Amino acid sequence: MNRAKIVMGIYALAAVLAMCAIGYSVALGSWFGILAGIVATCVVFMTAFKMKRKFREQGLL
């Protein structure tokens, strides 16, 4: 496996954990946690897509 696939796998794991944080916050009833989880999910997805575009431009994907 090349470095690009490992990095994208880490981003995928971070996205899953951020989405799980939303569910956990819903179970606790924490509005701050829900909002923080949504923001974290959006940030992880945005950075992952930017990184994927960068890797594609470099020919690593």
N, CA, C and O atoms as CSV, one atom per row, in Angstrom:
chain,resi,resn,atom,element,x,y,z
A,1,MET,N,N,0.847,-1.190,0.000
A,1,MET,CA,C,0.000,0.000,0.000
A,1,MET,C,C,0.883,1.240,0.000
A,1,MET,O,O,1.897,1.312,0.694
A,2,ASN,N,N,0.466,2.199,-0.792
A,2,ASN,CA,C,1.240,3.439,-0.821
A,2,ASN,C,C,0.755,4.397,0.267
A,2,ASN,O,O,-0.254,4.158,0.931
A,3,ARG,N,N,1.487,5.457,0.422
A,3,ARG,CA,C,1.226,6.417,1.496
A,3,ARG,C,C,-0.149,7.069,1.356
A,3,ARG,O,O,-0.806,7.349,2.358
A,4,ALA,N,N,-0.586,7.312,0.121
A,4,ALA,CA,C,-1.865,7.990,-0.105
A,4,ALA,C,C,-3.030,7.167,0.423
A,4,ALA,O,O,-3.965,7.715,1.009
A,5,LYS,N,N,-2.980,5.856,0.220
A,5,LYS,CA,C,-4.082,5.012,0.685
A,5,LYS,C,C,-4.114,4.931,2.206
A,5,LYS,O,O,-5.188,4.853,2.803
A,6,ILE,N,N,-2.962,4.949,2.825
A,6,ILE,CA,C,-2.918,4.923,4.293
A,6,ILE,C,C,-3.505,6.216,4.855
A,6,ILE,O,O,-4.273,6.189,5.817
A,7,VAL,N,N,-3.141,7.343,4.255
A,7,VAL,CA,C,-3.663,8.638,4.709
A,7,VAL,C,C,-5.174,8.703,4.522
A,7,VAL,O,O,-5.887,9.179,5.405
A,8,MET,N,N,-5.668,8.230,3.383
A,8,MET,CA,C,-7.108,8.248,3.147
A,8,MET,C,C,-7.831,7.308,4.108
A,8,MET,O,O,-8.960,7.587,4.509
A,9,GLY,N,N,-7.202,6.210,4.476
A,9,GLY,CA,C,-7.786,5.308,5.471
A,9,GLY,C,C,-7.900,5.964,6.837
A,9,GLY,O,O,-8.877,5.756,7.556
A,10,ILE,N,N,-6.900,6.754,7.187
A,10,ILE,CA,C,-6.946,7.481,8.464
A,10,ILE,C,C,-8.070,8.515,8.449
A,10,ILE,O,O,-8.777,8.682,9.443
A,11,TYR,N,N,-8.233,9.211,7.314
A,11,TYR,CA,C,-9.333,10.162,7.203
A,11,TYR,C,C,-10.682,9.448,7.301
A,11,TYR,O,O,-11.610,9.973,7.916
A,12,ALA,N,N,-10.803,8.269,6.709
A,12,ALA,CA,C,-12.055,7.517,6.786
A,12,ALA,C,C,-12.354,7.116,8.232
A,12,ALA,O,O,-13.498,7.197,8.677
A,13,LEU,N,N,-11.337,6.690,8.953
A,13,LEU,CA,C,-11.520,6.330,10.354
A,13,LEU,C,C,-11.926,7.543,11.188
A,13,LEU,O,O,-12.780,7.438,12.069
A,14,ALA,N,N,-11.315,8.689,10.912
A,14,ALA,CA,C,-11.666,9.914,11.630
A,14,ALA,C,C,-13.112,10.319,11.348
A,14,ALA,O,O,-13.807,10.794,12.245
A,15,ALA,N,N,-13.569,10.135,10.106
A,15,ALA,CA,C,-14.944,10.472,9.758
A,15,ALA,C,C,-15.926,9.557,10.485
A,15,ALA,O,O,-16.959,10.013,10.975
A,16,VAL,N,N,-15.605,8.275,10.555
A,16,VAL,CA,C,-16.477,7.335,11.266
A,16,VAL,C,C,-16.548,7.686,12.742
A,16,VAL,O,O,-17.627,7.659,13.335
A,17,LEU,N,N,-15.421,8.011,13.336
A,17,LEU,CA,C,-15.418,8.378,14.759
A,17,LEU,C,C,-16.186,9.668,15.014
A,17,LEU,O,O,-16.855,9.796,16.039
A,18,ALA,N,N,-16.096,10.625,14.093
A,18,ALA,CA,C,-16.855,11.870,14.250
A,18,ALA,C,C,-18.347,11.610,14.151
A,18,ALA,O,O,-19.128,12.216,14.883
A,19,MET,N,N,-18.756,10.716,13.253
A,19,MET,CA,C,-20.177,10.381,13.140
A,19,MET,C,C,-20.662,9.606,14.361
A,19,MET,O,O,-21.801,9.782,14.794
A,20,CYS,N,N,-19.812,8.753,14.915
A,20,CYS,CA,C,-20.170,8.043,16.145
A,20,CYS,C,C,-20.317,9.014,17.309
A,20,CYS,O,O,-21.148,8.810,18.194
A,21,ALA,N,N,-19.510,10.070,17.306
A,21,ALA,CA,C,-19.604,11.079,18.358
A,21,ALA,C,C,-20.963,11.778,18.308
A,21,ALA,O,O,-21.512,12.143,19.348
A,22,ILE,N,N,-21.499,11.964,17.114
A,22,ILE,CA,C,-22.833,12.566,16.996
A,22,ILE,C,C,-23.862,11.657,17.645
A,22,ILE,O,O,-24.696,12.119,18.424
A,23,GLY,N,N,-23.812,10.375,17.335
A,23,GLY,CA,C,-24.755,9.426,17.921
A,23,GLY,C,C,-24.626,9.329,19.425
A,23,GLY,O,O,-25.629,9.245,20.133
A,24,TYR,N,N,-23.412,9.341,19.914
A,24,TYR,CA,C,-23.183,9.287,21.356
A,24,TYR,C,C,-23.733,10.537,22.034
A,24,TYR,O,O,-24.305,10.458,23.122
A,25,SER,N,N,-23.561,11.682,21.397
A,25,SER,CA,C,-24.070,12.931,21.966
A,25,SER,C,C,-25.592,12.969,21.953
A,25,SER,O,O,-26.207,13.524,22.863
A,26,VAL,N,N,-26.198,12.385,20.933
A,26,VAL,CA,C,-27.664,12.299,20.904
A,26,VAL,C,C,-28.151,11.441,22.064
A,26,VAL,O,O,-29.140,11.775,22.716
A,27,ALA,N,N,-27.452,10.329,22.321
A,27,ALA,CA,C,-27.836,9.452,23.429
A,27,ALA,C,C,-27.702,10.159,24.770
A,27,ALA,O,O,-28.502,9.928,25.677
A,28,LEU,N,N,-26.701,11.017,24.901
A,28,LEU,CA,C,-26.518,11.763,26.145
A,28,LEU,C,C,-27.441,12.968,26.243
A,28,LEU,O,O,-27.719,13.461,27.336
A,29,GLY,N,N,-27.913,13.437,25.099
A,29,GLY,CA,C,-28.746,14.632,25.075
A,29,GLY,C,C,-27.950,15.915,25.153
A,29,GLY,O,O,-28.452,16.934,25.626
A,30,SER,N,N,-26.722,15.874,24.696
A,30,SER,CA,C,-25.833,17.029,24.752
A,30,SER,C,C,-25.874,17.784,23.426
A,30,SER,O,O,-25.377,17.296,22.411
A,31,TRP,N,N,-26.467,18.971,23.440
A,31,TRP,CA,C,-26.562,19.768,22.214
A,31,TRP,C,C,-25.199,20.267,21.767
A,31,TRP,O,O,-24.917,20.334,20.570
A,32,PHE,N,N,-24.363,20.614,22.720
A,32,PHE,CA,C,-23.008,21.052,22.366
A,32,PHE,C,C,-22.239,19.915,21.694
A,32,PHE,O,O,-21.535,20.143,20.711
A,33,GLY,N,N,-22.365,18.720,22.204
A,33,GLY,CA,C,-21.689,17.570,21.618
A,33,GLY,C,C,-22.185,17.252,20.218
A,33,GLY,O,O,-21.408,16.876,19.341
A,34,ILE,N,N,-23.495,17.408,20.019
A,34,ILE,CA,C,-24.062,17.171,18.688
A,34,ILE,C,C,-23.499,18.169,17.692
A,34,ILE,O,O,-23.079,17.792,16.598
A,35,LEU,N,N,-23.490,19.441,18.069
A,35,LEU,CA,C,-22.955,20.468,17.164
A,35,LEU,C,C,-21.467,20.269,16.916
A,35,LEU,O,O,-20.998,20.422,15.788
A,36,ALA,N,N,-20.726,19.930,17.958
A,36,ALA,CA,C,-19.290,19.692,17.794
A,36,ALA,C,C,-19.035,18.487,16.888
A,36,ALA,O,O,-18.103,18.502,16.083
A,37,GLY,N,N,-19.852,17.454,17.015
A,37,GLY,CA,C,-19.712,16.282,16.149
A,37,GLY,C,C,-20.019,16.598,14.699
A,37,GLY,O,O,-19.339,16.111,13.796
A,38,ILE,N,N,-21.048,17.416,14.469
A,38,ILE,CA,C,-21.393,17.806,13.101
A,38,ILE,C,C,-20.266,18.634,12.487
A,38,ILE,O,O,-19.885,18.425,11.335
A,39,VAL,N,N,-19.738,19.572,13.268
A,39,VAL,CA,C,-18.637,20.401,12.769
A,39,VAL,C,C,-17.404,19.538,12.493
A,39,VAL,O,O,-16.736,19.712,11.474
A,40,ALA,N,N,-17.109,18.618,13.396
A,40,ALA,CA,C,-15.947,17.745,13.205
A,40,ALA,C,C,-16.112,16.880,11.963
A,40,ALA,O,O,-15.154,16.681,11.215
A,41,THR,N,N,-17.320,16.363,11.736
A,41,THR,CA,C,-17.567,15.550,10.547
A,41,THR,C,C,-17.364,16.367,9.280
A,41,THR,O,O,-16.737,15.894,8.331
A,42,CYS,N,N,-17.883,17.577,9.257
A,42,CYS,CA,C,-17.721,18.439,8.080
A,42,CYS,C,C,-16.254,18.771,7.833
A,42,CYS,O,O,-15.792,18.747,6.692
A,43,VAL,N,N,-15.530,19.077,8.890
A,43,VAL,CA,C,-14.112,19.420,8.745
A,43,VAL,C,C,-13.310,18.224,8.223
A,43,VAL,O,O,-12.457,18.378,7.349
A,44,VAL,N,N,-13.585,17.046,8.758
A,44,VAL,CA,C,-12.855,15.855,8.317
A,44,VAL,C,C,-13.154,15.564,6.848
A,44,VAL,O,O,-12.242,15.261,6.078
A,45,PHE,N,N,-14.419,15.654,6.457
A,45,PHE,CA,C,-14.765,15.392,5.069
A,45,PHE,C,C,-14.139,16.422,4.131
A,45,PHE,O,O,-13.633,16.063,3.068
A,46,MET,N,N,-14.171,17.691,4.513
A,46,MET,CA,C,-13.596,18.722,3.645
A,46,MET,C,C,-12.088,18.534,3.474
A,46,MET,O,O,-11.572,18.637,2.362
A,47,THR,N,N,-11.388,18.261,4.562
A,47,THR,CA,C,-9.943,18.077,4.446
A,47,THR,C,C,-9.604,16.793,3.685
A,47,THR,O,O,-8.614,16.748,2.955
A,48,ALA,N,N,-10.416,15.760,3.851
A,48,ALA,CA,C,-10.164,14.512,3.130
A,48,ALA,C,C,-10.354,14.703,1.627
A,48,ALA,O,O,-9.567,14.188,0.834
A,49,PHE,N,N,-11.386,15.436,1.233
A,49,PHE,CA,C,-11.602,15.657,-0.197
A,49,PHE,C,C,-10.513,16.540,-0.791
A,49,PHE,O,O,-10.105,16.335,-1.934
A,50,LYS,N,N,-10.038,17.521,-0.026
A,50,LYS,CA,C,-8.926,18.345,-0.509
A,50,LYS,C,C,-7.664,17.505,-0.668
A,50,LYS,O,O,-6.934,17.654,-1.648
A,51,MET,N,N,-7.410,16.628,0.289
A,51,MET,CA,C,-6.236,15.776,0.226
A,51,MET,C,C,-6.347,14.792,-0.934
A,51,MET,O,O,-5.353,14.510,-1.604
A,52,LYS,N,N,-7.542,14.271,-1.175
A,52,LYS,CA,C,-7.731,13.350,-2.282
A,52,LYS,C,C,-7.465,14.045,-3.622
A,52,LYS,O,O,-6.846,13.468,-4.516
A,53,ARG,N,N,-7.939,15.289,-3.751
A,53,ARG,CA,C,-7.680,16.040,-4.976
A,53,ARG,C,C,-6.176,16.267,-5.144
A,53,ARG,O,O,-5.653,16.165,-6.253
A,54,LYS,N,N,-5.484,16.572,-4.052
A,54,LYS,CA,C,-4.041,16.793,-4.099
A,54,LYS,C,C,-3.309,15.509,-4.519
A,54,LYS,O,O,-2.397,15.555,-5.345
A,55,PHE,N,N,-3.707,14.375,-3.953
A,55,PHE,CA,C,-3.091,13.114,-4.322
A,55,PHE,C,C,-3.373,12.767,-5.777
A,55,PHE,O,O,-2.497,12.248,-6.468
A,56,ARG,N,N,-4.586,13.045,-6.251
A,56,ARG,CA,C,-4.926,12.749,-7.643
A,56,ARG,C,C,-4.103,13.612,-8.601
A,56,ARG,O,O,-3.671,13.137,-9.651
A,57,GLU,N,N,-3.886,14.874,-8.241
A,57,GLU,CA,C,-3.079,15.763,-9.083
A,57,GLU,C,C,-1.623,15.300,-9.141
A,57,GLU,O,O,-0.950,15.465,-10.159
A,58,GLN,N,N,-1.148,14.721,-8.045
A,58,GLN,CA,C,0.224,14.221,-8.006
A,58,GLN,C,C,0.368,12.842,-8.632
A,58,GLN,O,O,1.482,12.347,-8.811
A,59,GLY,N,N,-0.766,12.219,-8.966
A,59,GLY,CA,C,-0.743,10.895,-9.586
A,59,GLY,C,C,-0.539,9.765,-8.615
A,59,GLY,O,O,-0.099,8.686,-9.013
A,60,LEU,N,N,-0.845,9.976,-7.346
A,60,LEU,CA,C,-0.669,8.928,-6.350
A,60,LEU,C,C,-1.890,8.036,-6.206
A,60,LEU,O,O,-1.795,6.952,-5.631
A,61,LEU,N,N,-3.030,8.470,-6.714
A,61,LEU,CA,C,-4.247,7.644,-6.655
A,61,LEU,C,C,-4.578,7.099,-8.012
A,61,LEU,O,O,-5.567,6.381,-8.165
